Amino acid sequence: MKKLVNVVYGVSAVLTVAIIVTSCSNGAPTSSNPGTISTATGLEFNEEGGFQVNDFAGQPDGPNLIFIEGGRTVLGSFEEDVLNSHDNPERTVTVASFYMDETEVSNINWLEYEFYIRQDSDEYYWKNNLPDTTVWAKDLAYNDPYVDHYYRYPGFRYFPVVGVNWRQAVNYCHWRTTVVNLKLADDAGLLDPLASGDAAFAGAEGGGSGGHQRIPLESGVVLPNYRLPSEAEWEYAAQALIGTQWLDENQTHRRLYPWDGHALRNPYGKSMGYFLANFKRGRGDYAGIAGKLNDGAMIPTYVYDYPPNDFGLYNMAGNVNEWVQDVYRPLSFIDMDDLNPSRRDAVGDEEDGYDAGYNFIGNEREYTEEEWTKKTGLQKNYNPDNPPKRRMRAYKGGSWDDVAYWLSPGTRRALFEDSATSTIGFRCAMIRAGTNY
């Protein structure tokens, strides 16, 4: 009798385990485990001639990207409005999760870009996407070495690229999207071997002359587009308030800079007393005194210099300002949504007074064909009756040539999108696809 009870108990245990396993394996379908049969039609997936459902294990990791978990934050200037512009008052918004480059785009990244577009694009497109190295030239300063060396000399490889206007930065994002996705598709075996090779670097959106294969987004192996971050994303990432939380959703303090405290120097350890960013300390003081240079950089510096913020992003204050996606308007905060706010082209208040047609420069003097070609890479044929707009674009972060006021994430400035300086660079961003946060 005892032996029979043990047998029955053993069979019951096996059946229980089988039921548990069955119930787990027959759970609700998910993106990464959609099952083999449609829940809507009962038809089988992936049959010959039927609907194909590709394997999916989540968004692939993009080169140099850091995941930024979204959430609620207070955007706006935490500094005194010394310019009395009132263009960024405090307001609560929610920013969805996204990715952002760990560092600013560096000279070696742009040299790589130049190498490929010179092969795959016409001369016009290539030349109009070269950085403007003359941004270093000053009539009353000897900056000639930077004009000749900053972009191409190997010692500056991992310094942030400058002399790049907003439109060129957008073109780079398009090209990078194409190249990274072709590499991912090739690694996954999705490309036709006869069409890969050099074609993988051709046809960058915005001017490439070669063709490339379209990689279906449904494949699950490619990434969303690289792009410039929105101003809200940039400011949220710079704040990095994940390091100020105490218990659930309680923040102990806000931040004036991307680090804690109101000081600009490191208060801890062996680096105590050293500056936490590359900026202009005061009139005529860019780095300190010889023998112990403090911030150690009279111009832009190595993109991995200085401690990263709590998201792991380097130089979100100082080094170079960074272009963002948004059109600049002083009253954007009034009009924009409070979920993923962004100011698009030609939306909202009148453009007159902020933006200008390309057919006017200086005192309403028209561009010549030569000036047009030199100034922009947007189109070859100039139409004085219907010129494209030169829109004002926001930039953020402060630079090696700015005082500490501009290091605060909430401060904002703007420049025409076809303008370039020695103080503005950029980094790329990307959405976090397939998630609800």
PAVEXKE-113506 format. One line per 3 residues: number of its first residue (from 1); for each residue x, y, z of C-alpha. Coordinates in steps of 0.02 Angstrom, whole numbers. Layout:
N
NUM = X,Y,Z; ...
# end
This chain:
437
1 = 0,0,0; 140,120,46; 228,80,-118
4 = 69,119,-217; 50,286,-128; 229,333,-173
7 = 198,289,-356; 39,394,-360; 130,539,-274
10 = 271,528,-400; 150,529,-548; 60,679,-473
13 = 223,775,-454; 269,741,-635; 98,797,-694
16 = 110,955,-588; 279,1001,-663; 212,964,-838
19 = 62,1077,-808; 173,1218,-744; 291,1204,-893
22 = 145,1196,-1014; 62,1348,-936; 226,1447,-947
25 = 260,1398,-1126; 81,1440,-1177; 84,1615,-1101
28 = 32,1773,-1192; 135,1810,-1347; 268,1946,-1340
31 = 375,2040,-1466; 522,1923,-1439; 412,1767,-1423
34 = 263,1792,-1541; 224,1607,-1553; 197,1508,-1713
37 = 13,1545,-1744; -76,1711,-1770; -190,1757,-1625
40 = -302,1849,-1749; -322,1724,-1891; -256,1559,-1829
43 = -139,1550,-1979; 37,1485,-1952; 181,1606,-1962
46 = 331,1578,-2076; 249,1452,-2191; 303,1455,-2372
49 = 212,1599,-2454; 140,1653,-2288; 170,1796,-2168
52 = 350,1797,-2106; 389,1842,-1926; 575,1870,-1898
55 = 668,1831,-1738; 685,1981,-1624; 790,1996,-1468
58 = 773,2183,-1438; 848,2337,-1517; 1030,2305,-1563
61 = 1167,2404,-1478; 1226,2550,-1583; 1409,2602,-1584
64 = 1453,2730,-1449; 1273,2744,-1387; 1221,2753,-1204
67 = 1044,2709,-1149; 955,2856,-1067; 803,2798,-967
70 = 663,2923,-988; 550,2999,-857; 478,3157,-783
73 = 590,3307,-759; 586,3495,-741; 662,3580,-893
76 = 715,3760,-892; 852,3872,-830; 908,3845,-652
79 = 1022,3995,-670; 984,4180,-656; 922,4246,-824
82 = 1064,4369,-847; 1015,4409,-1027; 834,4439,-974
85 = 778,4330,-1120; 644,4231,-1026; 660,4096,-1159
88 = 674,3943,-1047; 569,3954,-888; 546,3800,-781
91 = 409,3676,-829; 375,3492,-799; 386,3373,-947
94 = 410,3189,-981; 546,3127,-1098; 538,2950,-1169
97 = 689,2836,-1160; 818,2858,-1296; 1002,2834,-1337
100 = 1139,2965,-1347; 1321,2962,-1398; 1438,2937,-1252
103 = 1552,3072,-1322; 1548,3215,-1443; 1580,3168,-1625
106 = 1769,3181,-1645; 1886,3230,-1785; 1926,3049,-1827
109 = 1739,3012,-1845; 1721,3155,-1968; 1879,3105,-2063
112 = 1804,2932,-2085; 1644,3013,-2150; 1745,3122,-2269
115 = 1840,2969,-2334; 1682,2875,-2382; 1580,3018,-2453
118 = 1728,3069,-2559; 1722,2895,-2637; 1534,2879,-2653
121 = 1470,3055,-2684; 1500,3192,-2810; 1633,3323,-2777
124 = 1504,3455,-2738; 1427,3356,-2596; 1597,3306,-2526
127 = 1665,3483,-2524; 1508,3554,-2447; 1521,3433,-2302
130 = 1699,3475,-2254; 1722,3565,-2088; 1762,3749,-2103
133 = 1936,3757,-2028; 1943,3945,-2053; 1831,3963,-1899
136 = 1994,3967,-1802; 2062,4117,-1897; 2066,4282,-1803
139 = 2132,4447,-1868; 2211,4492,-1702; 2267,4320,-1643
142 = 2394,4192,-1704; 2279,4041,-1722; 2355,3984,-1886
145 = 2414,3816,-1813; 2233,3771,-1770; 2174,3818,-1945
148 = 2302,3701,-2022; 2313,3561,-1893; 2161,3545,-1778
151 = 2055,3443,-1897; 2184,3332,-1984; 2337,3314,-1870
154 = 2336,3140,-1786; 2363,3215,-1614; 2189,3291,-1623
157 = 2100,3133,-1679; 1989,3115,-1526; 1955,3299,-1502
160 = 1778,3356,-1546; 1752,3408,-1726; 1709,3593,-1744
163 = 1676,3706,-1892; 1524,3599,-1933; 1358,3683,-1963
166 = 1188,3613,-1914; 1148,3552,-2090; 1314,3459,-2103
169 = 1281,3376,-1935; 1112,3315,-2000; 1195,3245,-2157
172 = 1319,3151,-2048; 1176,3073,-1949; 1095,3011,-2111
175 = 1259,2937,-2172; 1296,2854,-2006; 1123,2773,-2005
178 = 1154,2698,-2177; 1327,2632,-2137; 1286,2559,-1966
181 = 1129,2472,-2029; 1216,2400,-2181; 1349,2329,-2066
184 = 1217,2253,-1950; 1122,2180,-2098; 1282,2110,-2174
187 = 1328,2029,-2007; 1154,1951,-2004; 1176,1884,-2180
190 = 1035,1988,-2253; 1134,2075,-2391; 1158,2008,-2566
193 = 1346,1971,-2575; 1351,2039,-2752; 1283,2207,-2692
196 = 1385,2225,-2534; 1565,2284,-2521; 1588,2462,-2583
199 = 1400,2482,-2607; 1379,2467,-2420; 1449,2642,-2401
202 = 1361,2721,-2549; 1201,2819,-2565; 1200,2910,-2399
205 = 1038,3005,-2383; 1059,3187,-2428; 1182,3179,-2569
208 = 1266,3011,-2598; 1270,2961,-2780; 1283,2772,-2761
211 = 1142,2652,-2724; 1115,2536,-2576; 994,2399,-2533
214 = 845,2443,-2426; 851,2345,-2264; 673,2311,-2203
217 = 639,2382,-2030; 536,2224,-1999; 697,2123,-2003
220 = 732,2173,-1823; 920,2181,-1852; 934,2364,-1900
223 = 929,2520,-1794; 816,2673,-1800; 891,2830,-1874
226 = 1036,2920,-1795; 988,3103,-1776; 1023,3258,-1674
229 = 943,3253,-1501; 794,3364,-1468; 829,3507,-1350
232 = 724,3423,-1216; 819,3259,-1235; 986,3348,-1227
235 = 940,3446,-1071; 866,3291,-987; 1023,3190,-1024
238 = 1135,3328,-959; 1040,3340,-794; 1061,3152,-762
241 = 950,3161,-610; 953,2973,-584; 1095,3010,-464
244 = 988,3121,-353; 848,2998,-313; 809,2939,-137
247 = 686,2795,-122; 546,2793,-251; 528,2949,-358
250 = 598,3063,-225; 738,3177,-280; 846,3254,-148
253 = 895,3405,-254; 909,3478,-429; 1073,3513,-516
256 = 1146,3676,-575; 1273,3580,-680; 1280,3399,-741
259 = 1361,3359,-573; 1310,3393,-392; 1342,3556,-304
262 = 1366,3737,-354; 1554,3719,-370; 1652,3695,-531
265 = 1793,3597,-449; 1800,3415,-397; 1774,3404,-207
268 = 1833,3223,-189; 1988,3114,-186; 2151,3137,-279
271 = 2068,3252,-406; 2006,3371,-272; 2016,3550,-331
274 = 2024,3512,-516; 1891,3582,-631; 1753,3466,-690
277 = 1735,3542,-864; 1833,3633,-999; 1776,3814,-998
280 = 1843,3991,-992; 1879,4035,-812; 1882,4222,-838
283 = 1944,4359,-950; 2102,4296,-1033; 2109,4138,-923
286 = 2078,3977,-1022; 2179,3848,-925; 2272,3916,-775
289 = 2457,3945,-741; 2601,3846,-816; 2670,3713,-700
292 = 2497,3661,-645; 2369,3697,-778; 2202,3667,-698
295 = 2072,3626,-828; 2218,3586,-942; 2136,3643,-1104
298 = 2153,3810,-1191; 2050,3744,-1339; 1937,3590,-1355
301 = 2008,3436,-1272; 2002,3245,-1278; 1820,3189,-1287
304 = 1845,3072,-1137; 1919,3206,-1024; 1832,3247,-861
307 = 1716,3131,-764; 1556,3075,-853; 1386,3117,-780
310 = 1271,2989,-699; 1210,2927,-869; 1390,2897,-922
313 = 1398,3043,-1044; 1559,3142,-1061; 1572,3331,-1077
316 = 1388,3376,-1065; 1455,3539,-997; 1600,3630,-1079
319 = 1724,3573,-1212; 1609,3619,-1358; 1430,3676,-1371
322 = 1318,3550,-1460; 1188,3572,-1595; 1014,3506,-1556
325 = 871,3466,-1673; 751,3606,-1627; 714,3767,-1716
328 = 747,3907,-1593; 600,4011,-1533; 600,4110,-1370
331 = 420,4056,-1333; 437,3871,-1374; 396,3824,-1194
334 = 221,3896,-1214; 174,3798,-1370; 259,3630,-1356
337 = 184,3470,-1285; 233,3411,-1113; 273,3236,-1179
340 = 431,3231,-1286; 428,3418,-1324; 515,3475,-1482
343 = 504,3626,-1596; 491,3576,-1780; 523,3675,-1937
346 = 389,3799,-1992; 274,3765,-1846; 200,3894,-1730
349 = 242,4079,-1727; 294,4176,-1881; 467,4141,-1949
352 = 495,4320,-2002; 608,4405,-1878; 693,4243,-1828
355 = 737,4155,-1990; 796,4228,-2155; 799,4180,-2338
358 = 966,4126,-2409; 954,4264,-2538; 997,4396,-2409
361 = 1154,4422,-2308; 1221,4574,-2219; 1126,4729,-2272
364 = 1003,4640,-2386; 1135,4597,-2516; 1092,4446,-2625
367 = 1203,4293,-2630; 1299,4265,-2788; 1306,4088,-2858
370 = 1483,4071,-2789; 1430,4129,-2616; 1282,4011,-2619
373 = 1391,3862,-2665; 1516,3905,-2530; 1385,3937,-2398
376 = 1272,3784,-2410; 1266,3607,-2471; 1078,3601,-2480
379 = 1045,3624,-2665; 1141,3673,-2821; 1013,3781,-2909
382 = 981,3945,-2820; 804,4012,-2840; 793,4194,-2784
385 = 603,4190,-2796; 584,4045,-2675; 739,4029,-2566
388 = 746,3901,-2426; 747,3968,-2250; 903,3987,-2145
391 = 824,3939,-1981; 889,3978,-1809; 940,3818,-1721
394 = 968,3797,-1535; 1132,3739,-1462; 1174,3691,-1283
397 = 1310,3652,-1158; 1442,3787,-1154; 1616,3774,-1228
400 = 1801,3799,-1199; 1774,3983,-1243; 1622,4012,-1131
403 = 1610,4065,-950; 1530,3948,-823; 1356,4023,-841
406 = 1331,3928,-1005; 1378,3760,-928; 1208,3745,-845
409 = 1094,3629,-947; 948,3750,-944; 1036,3893,-1031
412 = 1009,3905,-1218; 1072,4000,-1369; 1044,3992,-1557
415 = 1133,4018,-1721; 1084,4008,-1904; 1090,3828,-1965
418 = 1218,3867,-2101; 1340,3945,-1978; 1492,3861,-1902
421 = 1610,3912,-1762; 1759,3842,-1668; 1649,3820,-1513
424 = 1506,3711,-1580; 1508,3523,-1614; 1375,3391,-1589
427 = 1331,3214,-1537; 1199,3096,-1606; 1044,3023,-1527
430 = 920,2884,-1569; 748,2831,-1510; 723,2678,-1402
433 = 605,2581,-1515; 477,2452,-1459; 455,2513,-1281
436 = 322,2612,-1189; 439,2711,-1077
# end
